[in-house]
Amino acid sequence: MESMKSDLQTRGSGGREGTPSHKRMFLFQFRPYRCPFRQPLRTHHGLWSVREGILIRLTHLDTGLDGYGEIAPIPWFGSETLAEALQFCQQLTSSISEAQILAIPEELSACRFGLESAWLACQETHFFHADLSHLSFCYLLGADAGSLPPYPRVYKRKIGVAPIEQEWAEIKLLLEQLPRGSRLRLDANGGLTLAEAKQWLANCDALNRDLPGTVEWIEQPLPPTQHSYLFQLSQTYQTPIALDESVAQLQQLQQLHRSGWRGILVVKPALMGSCLALQDYLEQQHPPLDVVFSSALETPIGAWQGMVWAGSLQPKTAYPRAVGWGVGQCFSGWDPVRLVTASPAERAALMQKVWQTWS
């Protein structure tokens, strides 16, 4: 893993500095996809029933190596729309250069991640050998705990969908079902009013006084536009606040950090844009930022790419927090967490299968 991180950094830095590597050319192919969730995901933004995006395959014209990537936009998080991503892909020719990939603008953050990831993968012969055994996972829950293991884990539950009294009663019932010692992250997706956010935080403070650390944090209680209130809440209550929608792209993360935020930042690599640029930024921060990495509900292609970046970047952050790819219940027939224990050959075969499914 260390050699892979070093290789990514060296190769990425060479490309950005305009070395002769910019002359390398790649065959570019893309495939739109529609992947229904096993059950619709209910958030403050409404019901999300189908994951739509674009699969990418780059083939190195010198070596013949393939690299897969994924464009997985979430417009309500601030990324480009699927239509904008398709328009971008359609205007590219079948043969593209590194210079074109590294010039993808910030406003096309999902496109930049998808093509940059594929570009790096088709130059890394040991890409599917990445060791991610050091990662722990946070598992997304529905209204009830469902099938649970006998040991404690970190879980996430969406809030801000139903009245607060109903959701708090569901949370208390959920905590009775979770294995003792489990921790819970509550994700509002920016959907609470200021009064509701205060009530949730007060409830969680009281719960954590009795059972310390039970609620690990409340994620994005208010919309990103209510920046000053988010700061005030973080200083008023003991339960930590993690920001997600506020830092969907790298430029937003940098601006928030410069403004003085020193709390938890939730980074979805698939929406961040250039993870090479993110890597550079994290390496420059002393003390390190408190970053946790999370899924954008991608296919196995985007999930593997994001998890590899999470495994590489996590040592550059303040704490090794559980990453948010425990979303297997959203999909039929596969679970991102299983990629950690799969063999390199199994990982490669799954990427090819996903590509062929939409070819």
Number of C-alpha atoms within 10 A of each C-alpha: 15 10 10 18 16 12 15 18 16 11 17 19 15 14 18 16 10 13 12 10 16 17 13 13 18 24 16 20 17 21 18 16 19 11 15 15 16 14 15 13 15 16 19 16 14 10 11 13 15 15 18 19 24 23 25 25 24 28 22 21 13 9 10 13 15 20 25 29 34 31 32 29 28 20 12 12 17 17 24 21 17 20 11 14 22 17 11 13 19 12 8 12 10 13 14 16 17 21 17 12 20 18 10 19 12 17 14 22 26 31 34 27 28 28 29 25 28 27 27 21 24 22 19 18 13 13 19 19 16 20 17 18 9 10 16 16 18 21 20 20 18 15 14 14 17 11 8 11 9 9 10 13 19 23 22 23 21 21 27 23 17 11 10 16 10 10 17 16 10 14 19 11 14 18 18 11 14 23 14 13 15 16 20 25 22 23 23 23 26 24 19 21 13 16 8 16 23 16 14 22 23 16 13 26 20 13 16 16 12 10 12 14 17 21 23 21 22 25 25 24 29 23 20 19 10 13 13 10 15 22 15 10 19 18 12 13 14 16 25 20 25 25 29 26 22 25 23 25 27 21 15 15 22 14 13 17 15 10 9 9 17 15 15 19 25 23 27 24 29 34 31 25 28 25 22 19 16 19 16 13 15 20 16 11 11 10 12 15 21 19 24 23 24 24 21 22 24 24 26 21 27 28 24 23 23 27 26 21 20 23 21 20 21 22 13 21 18 15 14 18 17 20 24 27 24 24 22 17 16 20 18 12 8 15 17 22 22 12 19 18 12 14 14 17 10 13 21 16 12 17 19 15 14 16 21 10 10 14 11
